[in-house]
């Protein structure tokens, strides 16, 4: 059994924690980002498809827009699941990263059939619109939410990190912003030297490496399933 800190925003944090518990681990919640909705135009007139690059984007857009008739393209399977749960019927997943999403759209959609709507957060990672523009697409970006950084750690997590030895084996990072926020709140950072950082992508790992960890590992694909495969066996115990 490993003691694992989950840093992603809710409602994803609780969903990940439930998966960890089902695997036999102990989960400690420390969401480092809070998702706050932003008012944006929900009208879809003139668009041929909607693009979601996160589950948060899918949920935030669905909370403001009543229409579900357009096809939806999603960066990964978790985002596609969120879109389907929100009522979208025609949903396709790139099952990968931004590059895979661009390839999926470029090989599936006719640029002459209308604009694409990227329903996104206020802080964009990567240039999806620019990449699709090279394939002849016109992409309009609308921000339906913002991720607000937490400036404190939950007491239970702070106490677990302060113990000697620490009562934490692994910290999971789903995003670079969450990794940067977590590292900023750990004082002294030397407490992380006996803990593993498990990261969703190279960009996330780069943010985590501003501190010294026992080990930093990166998922083979930017999907939670690949992230969880990096965890120690539930009966191996650490710390």
C-alpha distance (Angstrom), angle and dihedral (degrees) to the residues before:
residue distance angle dihedral
X1 . . .
X2 3.79 . .
X3 3.79 126.9 .
X4 3.79 105.1 -130.3
X5 3.80 131.2 -172.3
X6 3.82 115.7 -147.1
X7 3.81 113.4 -153.3
X8 3.81 103.7 176.3
X9 3.81 122.4 111.6
X10 3.78 123.4 -94.0
X11 2.96 137.9 -65.7
X12 3.81 85.4 30.5
X13 3.81 93.6 52.2
X14 3.79 93.9 61.8
X15 3.81 91.6 44.2
X16 3.81 91.1 52.8
X17 3.81 91.0 45.3
X18 3.81 90.1 54.0
X19 3.80 90.2 52.7
X20 3.80 90.9 50.1
X21 3.79 92.7 50.2
X22 3.81 89.9 49.3
X23 3.81 87.5 53.7
X24 3.82 90.0 54.6
X25 3.80 99.0 -101.7
X26 3.80 132.2 123.2
X27 3.82 113.6 -115.3
X28 3.81 125.2 -154.3
X29 3.80 116.2 -167.6
X30 3.80 119.3 -136.7
X31 3.84 107.0 155.2
X32 3.78 104.7 -168.2
X33 3.80 94.5 -171.1
X34 3.80 131.5 49.1
X35 3.80 118.8 -155.9
X36 3.81 112.2 -130.9
X37 3.83 119.9 -174.2
X38 3.79 121.1 -122.2
X39 3.79 123.5 -155.8
X40 3.81 110.2 -114.7
X41 3.78 136.5 158.8
X42 3.83 108.3 -82.1
X43 3.83 95.5 -170.6
X44 3.81 115.0 121.4
X45 3.81 100.8 -168.8
X46 3.80 110.4 138.8
X47 3.79 95.8 16.5
X48 3.78 123.6 113.2
X49 3.82 97.7 -166.7
X50 3.81 144.4 2.4
X51 3.80 124.8 -128.5
X52 3.79 124.3 -152.4
X53 3.80 121.0 -169.6
X54 3.81 95.3 -179.7
X55 3.78 141.3 25.7
X56 3.80 87.6 -118.4
X57 3.78 89.9 58.0
X58 3.79 91.9 50.8
X59 3.79 93.0 49.9
X60 3.81 95.0 43.0
X61 3.81 92.9 49.4
X62 3.80 92.4 46.4
X63 3.81 90.6 52.4
X64 3.82 90.2 60.8
X65 3.80 104.3 30.6
X66 3.80 123.4 65.8
X67 3.80 96.6 -170.7
X68 3.78 118.4 96.2
X69 3.81 101.5 165.9
X70 3.81 100.7 100.7
X71 3.80 122.5 87.0
X72 3.78 114.7 -104.3
X73 3.81 128.6 -143.9
X74 3.81 118.5 -159.6
X75 3.78 132.6 -168.5
X76 3.80 94.6 -135.8
X77 3.76 145.5 6.0
X78 3.81 96.1 -98.1
X79 3.79 89.9 53.8
X80 3.80 89.8 48.3
X81 3.81 89.9 51.4
X82 3.81 89.9 52.7
X83 3.80 90.4 49.9
X84 3.81 92.3 50.8
X85 3.80 90.7 46.9
X86 3.80 88.0 53.9
X87 3.80 90.3 57.0
X88 3.80 104.0 -97.0
X89 3.80 110.4 143.9
X90 3.80 105.7 -170.6
X91 3.80 102.9 55.8
X92 3.80 127.4 158.0
X93 3.79 125.5 -173.8
X94 3.80 127.0 -152.7
X95 3.82 87.7 -156.8
X96 3.77 90.4 -147.4
X97 3.78 142.6 45.9
X98 3.81 137.8 -44.3
X99 3.79 91.9 -74.0
X100 3.79 91.3 54.4
X101 3.80 90.3 48.3
X102 3.79 92.1 53.1
X103 3.80 90.1 50.0
X104 3.81 91.6 49.7
X105 3.80 94.0 50.6
X106 3.80 94.3 42.1
X107 3.81 92.8 52.7
X108 3.80 95.6 42.1
X109 3.80 109.0 37.1
X110 3.81 131.9 61.9
X111 3.83 110.1 -130.0
X112 3.80 89.7 -149.2
X113 3.81 93.8 59.2
X114 3.80 95.5 76.5
X115 3.77 146.0 -70.9
X116 3.80 126.2 -49.5
X117 3.80 122.7 -130.2
X118 3.79 117.2 -143.0
X119 3.81 104.8 -159.1
X120 3.78 99.8 -159.7
X121 3.77 148.0 151.9
X122 3.78 124.9 -93.3
X123 3.82 91.5 -103.6
X124 3.78 110.6 59.0
X125 3.79 123.7 -158.5
X126 3.79 110.6 -153.9
X127 3.79 130.5 -6.2
X128 3.79 105.6 -84.8
X129 3.81 93.6 159.4
X130 3.79 92.1 51.3
X131 3.79 92.8 48.2
X132 3.81 91.8 50.2
X133 3.80 91.1 45.3
X134 3.81 88.5 64.8
X135 3.81 86.6 61.2
X136 3.80 92.4 51.9
X137 3.82 99.3 -97.2
X138 3.78 127.4 138.1
X139 3.81 109.2 -143.3
X140 3.78 124.9 -170.6
X141 3.80 115.5 -159.2
X142 3.79 119.6 -150.0
X143 3.80 123.4 179.3
X144 3.80 113.5 -137.6
X145 3.81 98.2 169.4
X146 3.78 144.7 12.3
X147 3.78 129.0 -144.1
X148 3.81 110.2 -130.2
X149 3.81 115.3 -155.7
X150 3.79 120.9 -125.4
X151 3.79 116.0 -129.5
X152 3.79 97.9 -161.7
X153 3.78 138.5 51.0
X154 3.82 119.9 -127.8
X155 3.81 109.9 -98.4
X156 3.80 92.9 -118.3
X157 3.81 91.1 55.4
X158 3.79 94.1 43.4
X159 3.81 90.2 51.2
X160 3.80 92.0 47.8
X161 3.80 90.6 51.7
X162 3.82 91.8 46.7
X163 3.81 94.5 53.8
X164 3.80 118.8 103.9
X165 2.93 105.2 -101.5
X166 3.83 96.6 20.6
X167 3.81 115.7 -106.9
X168 3.81 89.6 -137.4
X169 3.80 125.3 86.8
X170 3.81 103.1 176.3
X171 3.80 139.0 16.4
X172 3.81 116.0 -154.8
X173 3.79 118.1 -146.1
X174 3.80 121.0 -167.0
X175 3.82 96.2 171.3
X176 3.78 140.1 28.2
X177 3.81 92.0 -125.2
X178 3.79 91.7 54.5
X179 3.80 91.0 47.9
X180 3.80 92.6 50.3
X181 3.81 91.8 46.7
X182 3.80 93.0 49.3
X183 3.79 94.3 49.5
X184 3.81 90.5 48.8
X185 3.81 91.5 56.3
X186 3.82 97.3 49.3
X187 3.79 110.6 93.5
X188 2.93 119.6 -149.5
X189 3.78 96.0 21.6
X190 3.79 90.1 -154.5
X191 3.81 85.9 83.2
X192 3.82 87.9 76.9
X193 3.80 94.7 60.3
X194 3.82 91.5 90.7
X195 3.82 95.0 45.5
X196 3.81 132.6 80.6
X197 3.81 123.4 -126.9
X198 3.80 113.9 -147.8
X199 3.80 111.9 -165.4
X200 3.79 136.1 -166.8
X201 3.82 95.8 -140.1
X202 3.79 144.8 -2.5
X203 3.82 90.4 -94.9
X204 3.80 90.1 54.5
X205 3.80 90.9 48.0
X206 3.79 90.8 51.0
X207 3.81 89.8 57.5
X208 3.81 91.7 47.0
X209 3.80 93.0 50.3
X210 3.80 91.8 70.1
X211 3.82 80.6 90.2
X212 3.82 129.3 49.3
X213 3.81 113.1 -108.0
X214 3.79 132.7 -179.1
X215 3.79 87.0 -115.5
X216 3.80 137.7 -13.0
X217 3.81 117.9 -152.3
X218 3.80 130.2 -179.1
X219 3.80 127.8 -148.4
X220 3.78 116.2 -111.7
X221 3.81 89.2 -128.6
X222 3.82 129.3 22.3
X223 3.82 92.3 -107.6
X224 3.78 130.8 106.6
X225 3.80 92.1 -122.8
X226 3.80 89.4 61.0
X227 3.80 90.5 44.5
X228 3.80 93.0 54.6
X229 3.79 91.6 49.2
X230 3.81 87.5 69.0
X231 3.79 93.3 61.7
X232 3.81 121.3 103.2
X233 3.78 117.4 -101.9
X234 3.80 111.3 -84.1
X235 3.81 92.1 -117.2
X236 3.81 96.1 47.0
X237 3.82 97.6 79.5
X238 3.80 123.9 -162.9
X239 3.77 138.0 -155.5
